[in-house]
């Protein structure tokens, strides 16, 4: 590990403006302290804990006169509620933002500048001014194909927030398992959330309502919004195993632990279907303070097109009825969407599937093209984990694209943001999650935050290389891509 001082620009995502000043380095002495007004006290405490871990110093938090100041003021509100400024001088460090959300973003930048083992106890001097390109910068974790415990989900969340990921999409239901407790429908988790569920029967488990609420609260403290997904009308075999009355003929179906898709469907012409769907959406909405609720809508190959339109026309308004904004995979754009609905585009090859039409009508779009942003794709043909139906996706391929160019008719003005999904068919542990996410998630995070004109692959790969020793010290199981000259 290098012993030299970290450079001001060695951060991911790359900020809008970085002005180094080599004469203004701040020494982290044993007397370093953090000060903040009461409204920013929680942010100051989080920063102080990071400083204690980096230096071993006590780092108290005070109301005023700290050598590191956390200020709720400026910068220009035109940068949005995540805009911030960091000024690093020999006598003091100042983090300033108009909101606590902006201060949290500033802390995530400063934590990357803190010394690692073997580095001088200094922070490089200069000024950073920053704001995000897109409001939505997400990642998805699939709990249905393999369940991850609340502690494991929190660990993943803690890893991704340092790169300014602010949405965590949880894929809670699929053919292989149902992962969230729903009052009135206990067999969903008793039967389809237990042992032997998941791909290869190796991913049993579910979140109780209390566990889910605690997870949401944990994420909120870190300015991450949980987006729950209940996948409909396909991907429902687990629900039908638990409740055979949800099948077309009322007959039982066999549990599935393979990774096939497209064979299950709810019936569009039965009122029992819509009673079930509304119950689930109402309960999930009540548990989720965030703005969004995801209803899937993808790969409904066994649902006839007319039935799909009938089903989606009835179901798409339901999240809005319960105070949520609906997201769905891009297939849902085949029907007329409710106001504020958000298609999430995952297709490999651009096609006329209604997304551009939705954008022309004012709908925002989340970009998640599988051949660029899916974290479950193999890095190369020899990768021990992952799939390759969308091709192999190395780090440069994850980085070297732009969401505003992906789909004709869906330009910058139509984009809500980007998301990097991580499907779990081949995953079995948190170490597997880390291996598939790092370092590619960093590429998607920079696409979502950094201005398009400022992004450069050579700059990114050089900055990414500096994280290798830090991740190793933390015990993170990242992929040592040969595309990167790791330090």
N, C-alpha and C positions, 0 to 999 in steps of 0.2 A: 504493500500500500504506500502511496506516495506521501511524503512528509511535508510537502509544500502546501501553501495556503490555497484553499479552494478559490476559484475565480468567481467574480460576481455573476457572470453569465452562465455558470455551470448548473443551470436549473432546468427542469422540465415541468410544465410547458415553458417555452421561451417567452419571457415577458414582452410587452409592447415596446418598452423603452428601458435600456440598461446603460447607465453612464458610470463606468468604473472610475474610482479615484484611488490610486495606489497609495497616496499620502494620507488617506483617511481611514485606514483599518482600525477596527474597534477591538481592543484587547478584553478578553473575557476573564477578568480578574476574580479573585475569591470574594470580592465585595459587590459583584454585579447584582443588580436588583431590577425588578419590573414594576412599573406603576401604571395605574389605569383608573379611570372614573368608575363608579359602581356599576354602570350599565355594561361596561366592558370587562368586568372583573373575571368572569368565567374564561374569556379569551386569554387574559393575562395569566391566569392559573395554568391553562394548557401550555402556554409558551414557557412559563417558568419550569414546568415539569420537563419539557424538552431540553431546556438549558441545564437542568440538574443532571439529566441522563448524559448529556454531552460533556459536561465539565466536572461533575462531582461536587460542585459548589452548592451551598444551601439555597441561593437565589430566592430571597423573600419577595412577596408581592405587597406593594404599598399603595397608598392613595395618591401619592405625589412624589416627585423628585427621584424617581428611579433612573438608573442609567440607561435602561431600555423603556421607552414610553409607548404606551398603547393609547392612541387618541381617536375618539369618535368625532372626527371633523374632516371635511373634504375627503377625497379630491372632487373634482368637478362631477356633479351628479349625472352628467351626460354619459358617463361610463357605466351606468347601471349600478345595482346594489352590490356587485362583487368587485368594483374598482377599488384600488388601493395605491398607496405610496409608501415606499421604504426609503429612509435616509440613514445612511451609516457614516458616522463621523468618529474621530478619535475619542471624543468625550461622551458621546451618547448615540443611541440608535432610536429612531422614531418610526413607528408603524401607524399610519393614519388611513382612515376610511370613513365614509359617511354612515356605514352600517356595520353591525357585528359580523354579518356575512362577509363583507369586504375585509374586515380585520382577520377573520379566519383564513381567508385566501392569502393574506399577507403572511400569516404565521406559517402556512404550508410552504411558501417560498423561502422564508428565513430559515426554517428547519433544514432545508437542503444546503444552506450555506454554513451551518454549524460544523465545527471541526469533528472529524472522525478520529479514531485511534491512530496515533502517529502523526497527526497534523497539529500545527501551531494553534494555540488557544486564542484564535482571532477570527473575526468576521471581516471579509473583504469590504473595503470602503467604497462608497458611491451612492447612487440613487437609482431606484427602480420605480417606474410608474407603469401601471398595468390595469387591464380590464379584459373580459372574455370576448371572444368572437361570437360564440353561441350561448344561449341561456341553458340549453340542455346538453350535458356531457355525461353520458351514462355507460354503465356496464350491466350485463345481465348474468345472473347465476341460476342455472337450471337445478332446482331441487327435486323435480319430478322423476327424472331418470336416475339420479342418485341424490339421496338426501344428505344435506349438511346440517350439523347441529347449530343452535343459536351461537355458541362460542366460535364455531368455525366461520359462520357468516360474519360475525363481528370482526374476526381477524382479517377476512378478505376486505371488509369495508375499511378497516384501519390502514390497510395497504394501499387502497385506491385513492383515498381522500388526499393523500400527500401530493397527488398529481392533479388535484382540483376536479376530480370526478364528483358530480353532485347529484346523480340519480343512480339508485340501485334497483334494477328491475328483477323481481323474483318470479321465476316460472314455477308456479305452485302446483299445477295439475297437468297430467298427460295420460297417455294410455297405460303407462307403467306404474303410476302412483298418484295419490292425492295427498297433499302435504299441509293442509290447513284445516283445523277443526271448524266445523260449521254447525251451529246450534240447529236442532231439528233434523239433522242428517248425520247421525253419529256413525253410521257404517262407512261413510266416506273415508274416515281415518281408522276406524276399528278394523276394517277389512282391507282397504286399499292404501293404508298408510303404514301397515305393520311390517313385520319381518317377511322377507321373501319377495318384497316389491322392489321396483327399480329394474334397470337393465341387468340381466343375468341374475336377478333376485338378490342383488348385492347392495341395495340402497334403501333399506327400510327406515321409517321414521316420519314424524310430522311435527308441525308447530302447533302447540295449544294456542288458544286465543290470547292467553296471558303472555306466552313467549313471543308471539308475534307483536303484541303491543309493546313489550319491553324492547324488542328489536327496533321498532319504529322510533321509540323514544331515544334509544342509543344513537340511531342515525341522525335524528333531528339535532341532537347536541353537536354533531359534526357537520351540520348543514347539508346533509344528504337526505333526499326524499326517496322513500320506498315506493316503488311502483309494483303493485301486485298483479299477477296475470292469472286469470282463470280461462283456460283455452277452450274455445267453443266455435262451431258446433262439432268439429272433429276433435281428435286427440282426447276422447272421452271414455275409452274402454275401462279405465279404473273406476269412473263414476258408475258405469253400467254394471260392472262386476258387483259393486256394493249395492246397487239398486236396479235389479233387472227390469223394473217397471219403466225405466228410462230407455229401454230398447224399443225398436219399432214394433216387435211382436210380444213384448213382455216376457220373453224367455231369457234365462240366464246366459251369460257369455263367459268365456274362459279367460282367466287372468293372463296377461301377456308380459313377458320379461325380455322379449327381443327388441330390436331397435327399428322395426318397420314402422312406416307412417301411412296415414291416409285410409285406413280400413274401418274406422269407427265414426259414428255420426249420431247426433241427437235427431229426433224426428221433428220436422218442421210443422206437422199437421196435428200435433197432440198438445192439448192444454197442459198436460202433466209436465211437458218439457219446459214451458214458460213459467210455471209455478216454481219448479226447481231452480231455473236460472235466476229468476227474480229474488228468490230467497237467498241464494248464494251472493249475488251482487249486492243486495241490501246489507248483508252481514259483513262482507269484505269492505264495503264503503264505510260502514260505521266504525270499523277498526282502523281505518286508514285516514289520517288527517291530511295527507298529501293531495295534490290537485288531481292526480291521474289514477285511472283504473284500466288495466289492459284486458281485453276480451279475446285475444288470440285471433281466430278467424282464418288461420293458415291451413294449407294442405288438407282441405276438406274434400278429398277426392271421391269419397263415397256418398257425398251429399249432392244430389242433382242440382244443377245451376238454379233452377226455379225455386227449389226448396231452400237453397243457400240465400237467395235474395229475400225470400219470405222470412226466414229465420233472422237474418241480420237486420232487416227493416224493423222487426219487433224488438230485438235485443239491443241494438246500438243506442237507442234513446235511454235505456235503463240506467247506465251510470250517471247521466245527467239528471235523471229523476232523483237520484240520491246524492247530488251535489258534486259529482266527479266529471272530469273531462275524459272522454274515452280515447284510448289508443288501441289500435289493432294492427296486425301484420298487413302488408299492403294489399292482400287479396280483398280486404273489406271495401276497398275503393271501387269495386265492381258495382256497388249500390250507392244510392244517394246518401251522403253522410250528414249526420246532424251538425249543426254549427259547432265549431271548435274541435271537432274530431280530428285525430292525428294519425294518418297512416305511417307505419314503420316499414321502410323499404328494405327488403333483404335479397332481392333477386340478383343472380349472377350476371345475366344478360339483360340489358334494358329492353323493355317491351311495353306495348300499349295495354296497360292493365288498370287504367283509371286514375293513377296517382297524379299524372300531369293535369288531368281534368280537375281533380280535387284541388290541386295547387292553384289552378286558374280561378277557382271559386273562393280562394282565400284560406284554404286549409294549410296548416303548417305540416311539415314532413320531417320525420326522423330518418336519417340515413344509416343503414346497417348492412351494406352489401357483403354477402357471405365471402366473396373472394378477396376481400380486403380487411374486413373488421371482425369476422368470426374467429374468436380466440380458440375454438376447438378444432380448427383446421390444422393439419400437420405442418410443421415448419419446413420439412423437406421429406423426401420419400422414406428416409430412415428414422423418422421421429417415432419414438416408442409409444406415444399417446396421440389421440386425435383421429379425425376422419379426413378424407380427401375428396369428397364428392364435389366440392367447390374449387378443387385444386390445392396445391401446397401454398402456404402463405408465410413467407419469410418476413423479417423485420422491415426491410426496405419496401416490400410490397404493401405492408400495412401502413407505411408512412407516405409513400409516393403516389398519392391520389388526392382528389379534392371533392368533397360532397356536393359542391355547387356545379360540378361538371358531370356528375354521375348519370343523371336522367334528363333528357331533353324536356324542357318545360318546367323543370324544378330547379330554379336558380337560388342564389343566396337569399333573396328576400322571402323565399318560401320555406326556408329551413328553420326548424326549431332547434336542431342540433344533430349530434351523432351518438351512436351507442355501439359498444363492443360486446356482443353476446358470447357467453361461454356455456355451451351445451355439455351435458355431463355423461353421455353414453360411455365414454372410455375412462372417466375419472373415478377414483376410489378414495381419495384422501385430500386434505388441504395442501399437501406437497404437490399433488397433481394439479390442483388449481393454480398454485403459484407458478409452476413450470409452464403451463399453457398461457397464463396471463402476462408474465414478465419475460421478455421486455415489450411485447407487442402492445399491451395496454397503454404504455407510455406514448406510443406513436399516435394512437387514437385520441389520447388526452391532449396532445399538442395540436392535432388537427382541429379539435373542438375549441381550443382556447386561443391559440396564437393567430395573429393576422395572417392571411394567406400569403401575402407578399414577403413576410418575414421568415417563412419556413424554408429550410434548406436541409437536404439529406446529410450532407457532409458535416454540417454543424450539429445536427441531431445525433448522428452516430458518435461524434466526439464527446458530446455531453453525456450521452447514454453510457459510454465507456466508464465514466467516472463513478457510476452507481454500482459497478460490480463489486468493489471491495466493501461498500456499505451493505449491500444485500448479503454478501457472504458473512459479514460480521453479525448480521441480524438472524442468520440461519435460514434465509429465504431460498427456496429451491428454484432459482431462475434458470432459463435456458441460455447457455453461453454460445450465442449465435456466432458462427464464424464470420458473419458480416460486420461484426464489431470488434475493434482492437481493445479488448477489455484490459483495464489497468490491473 
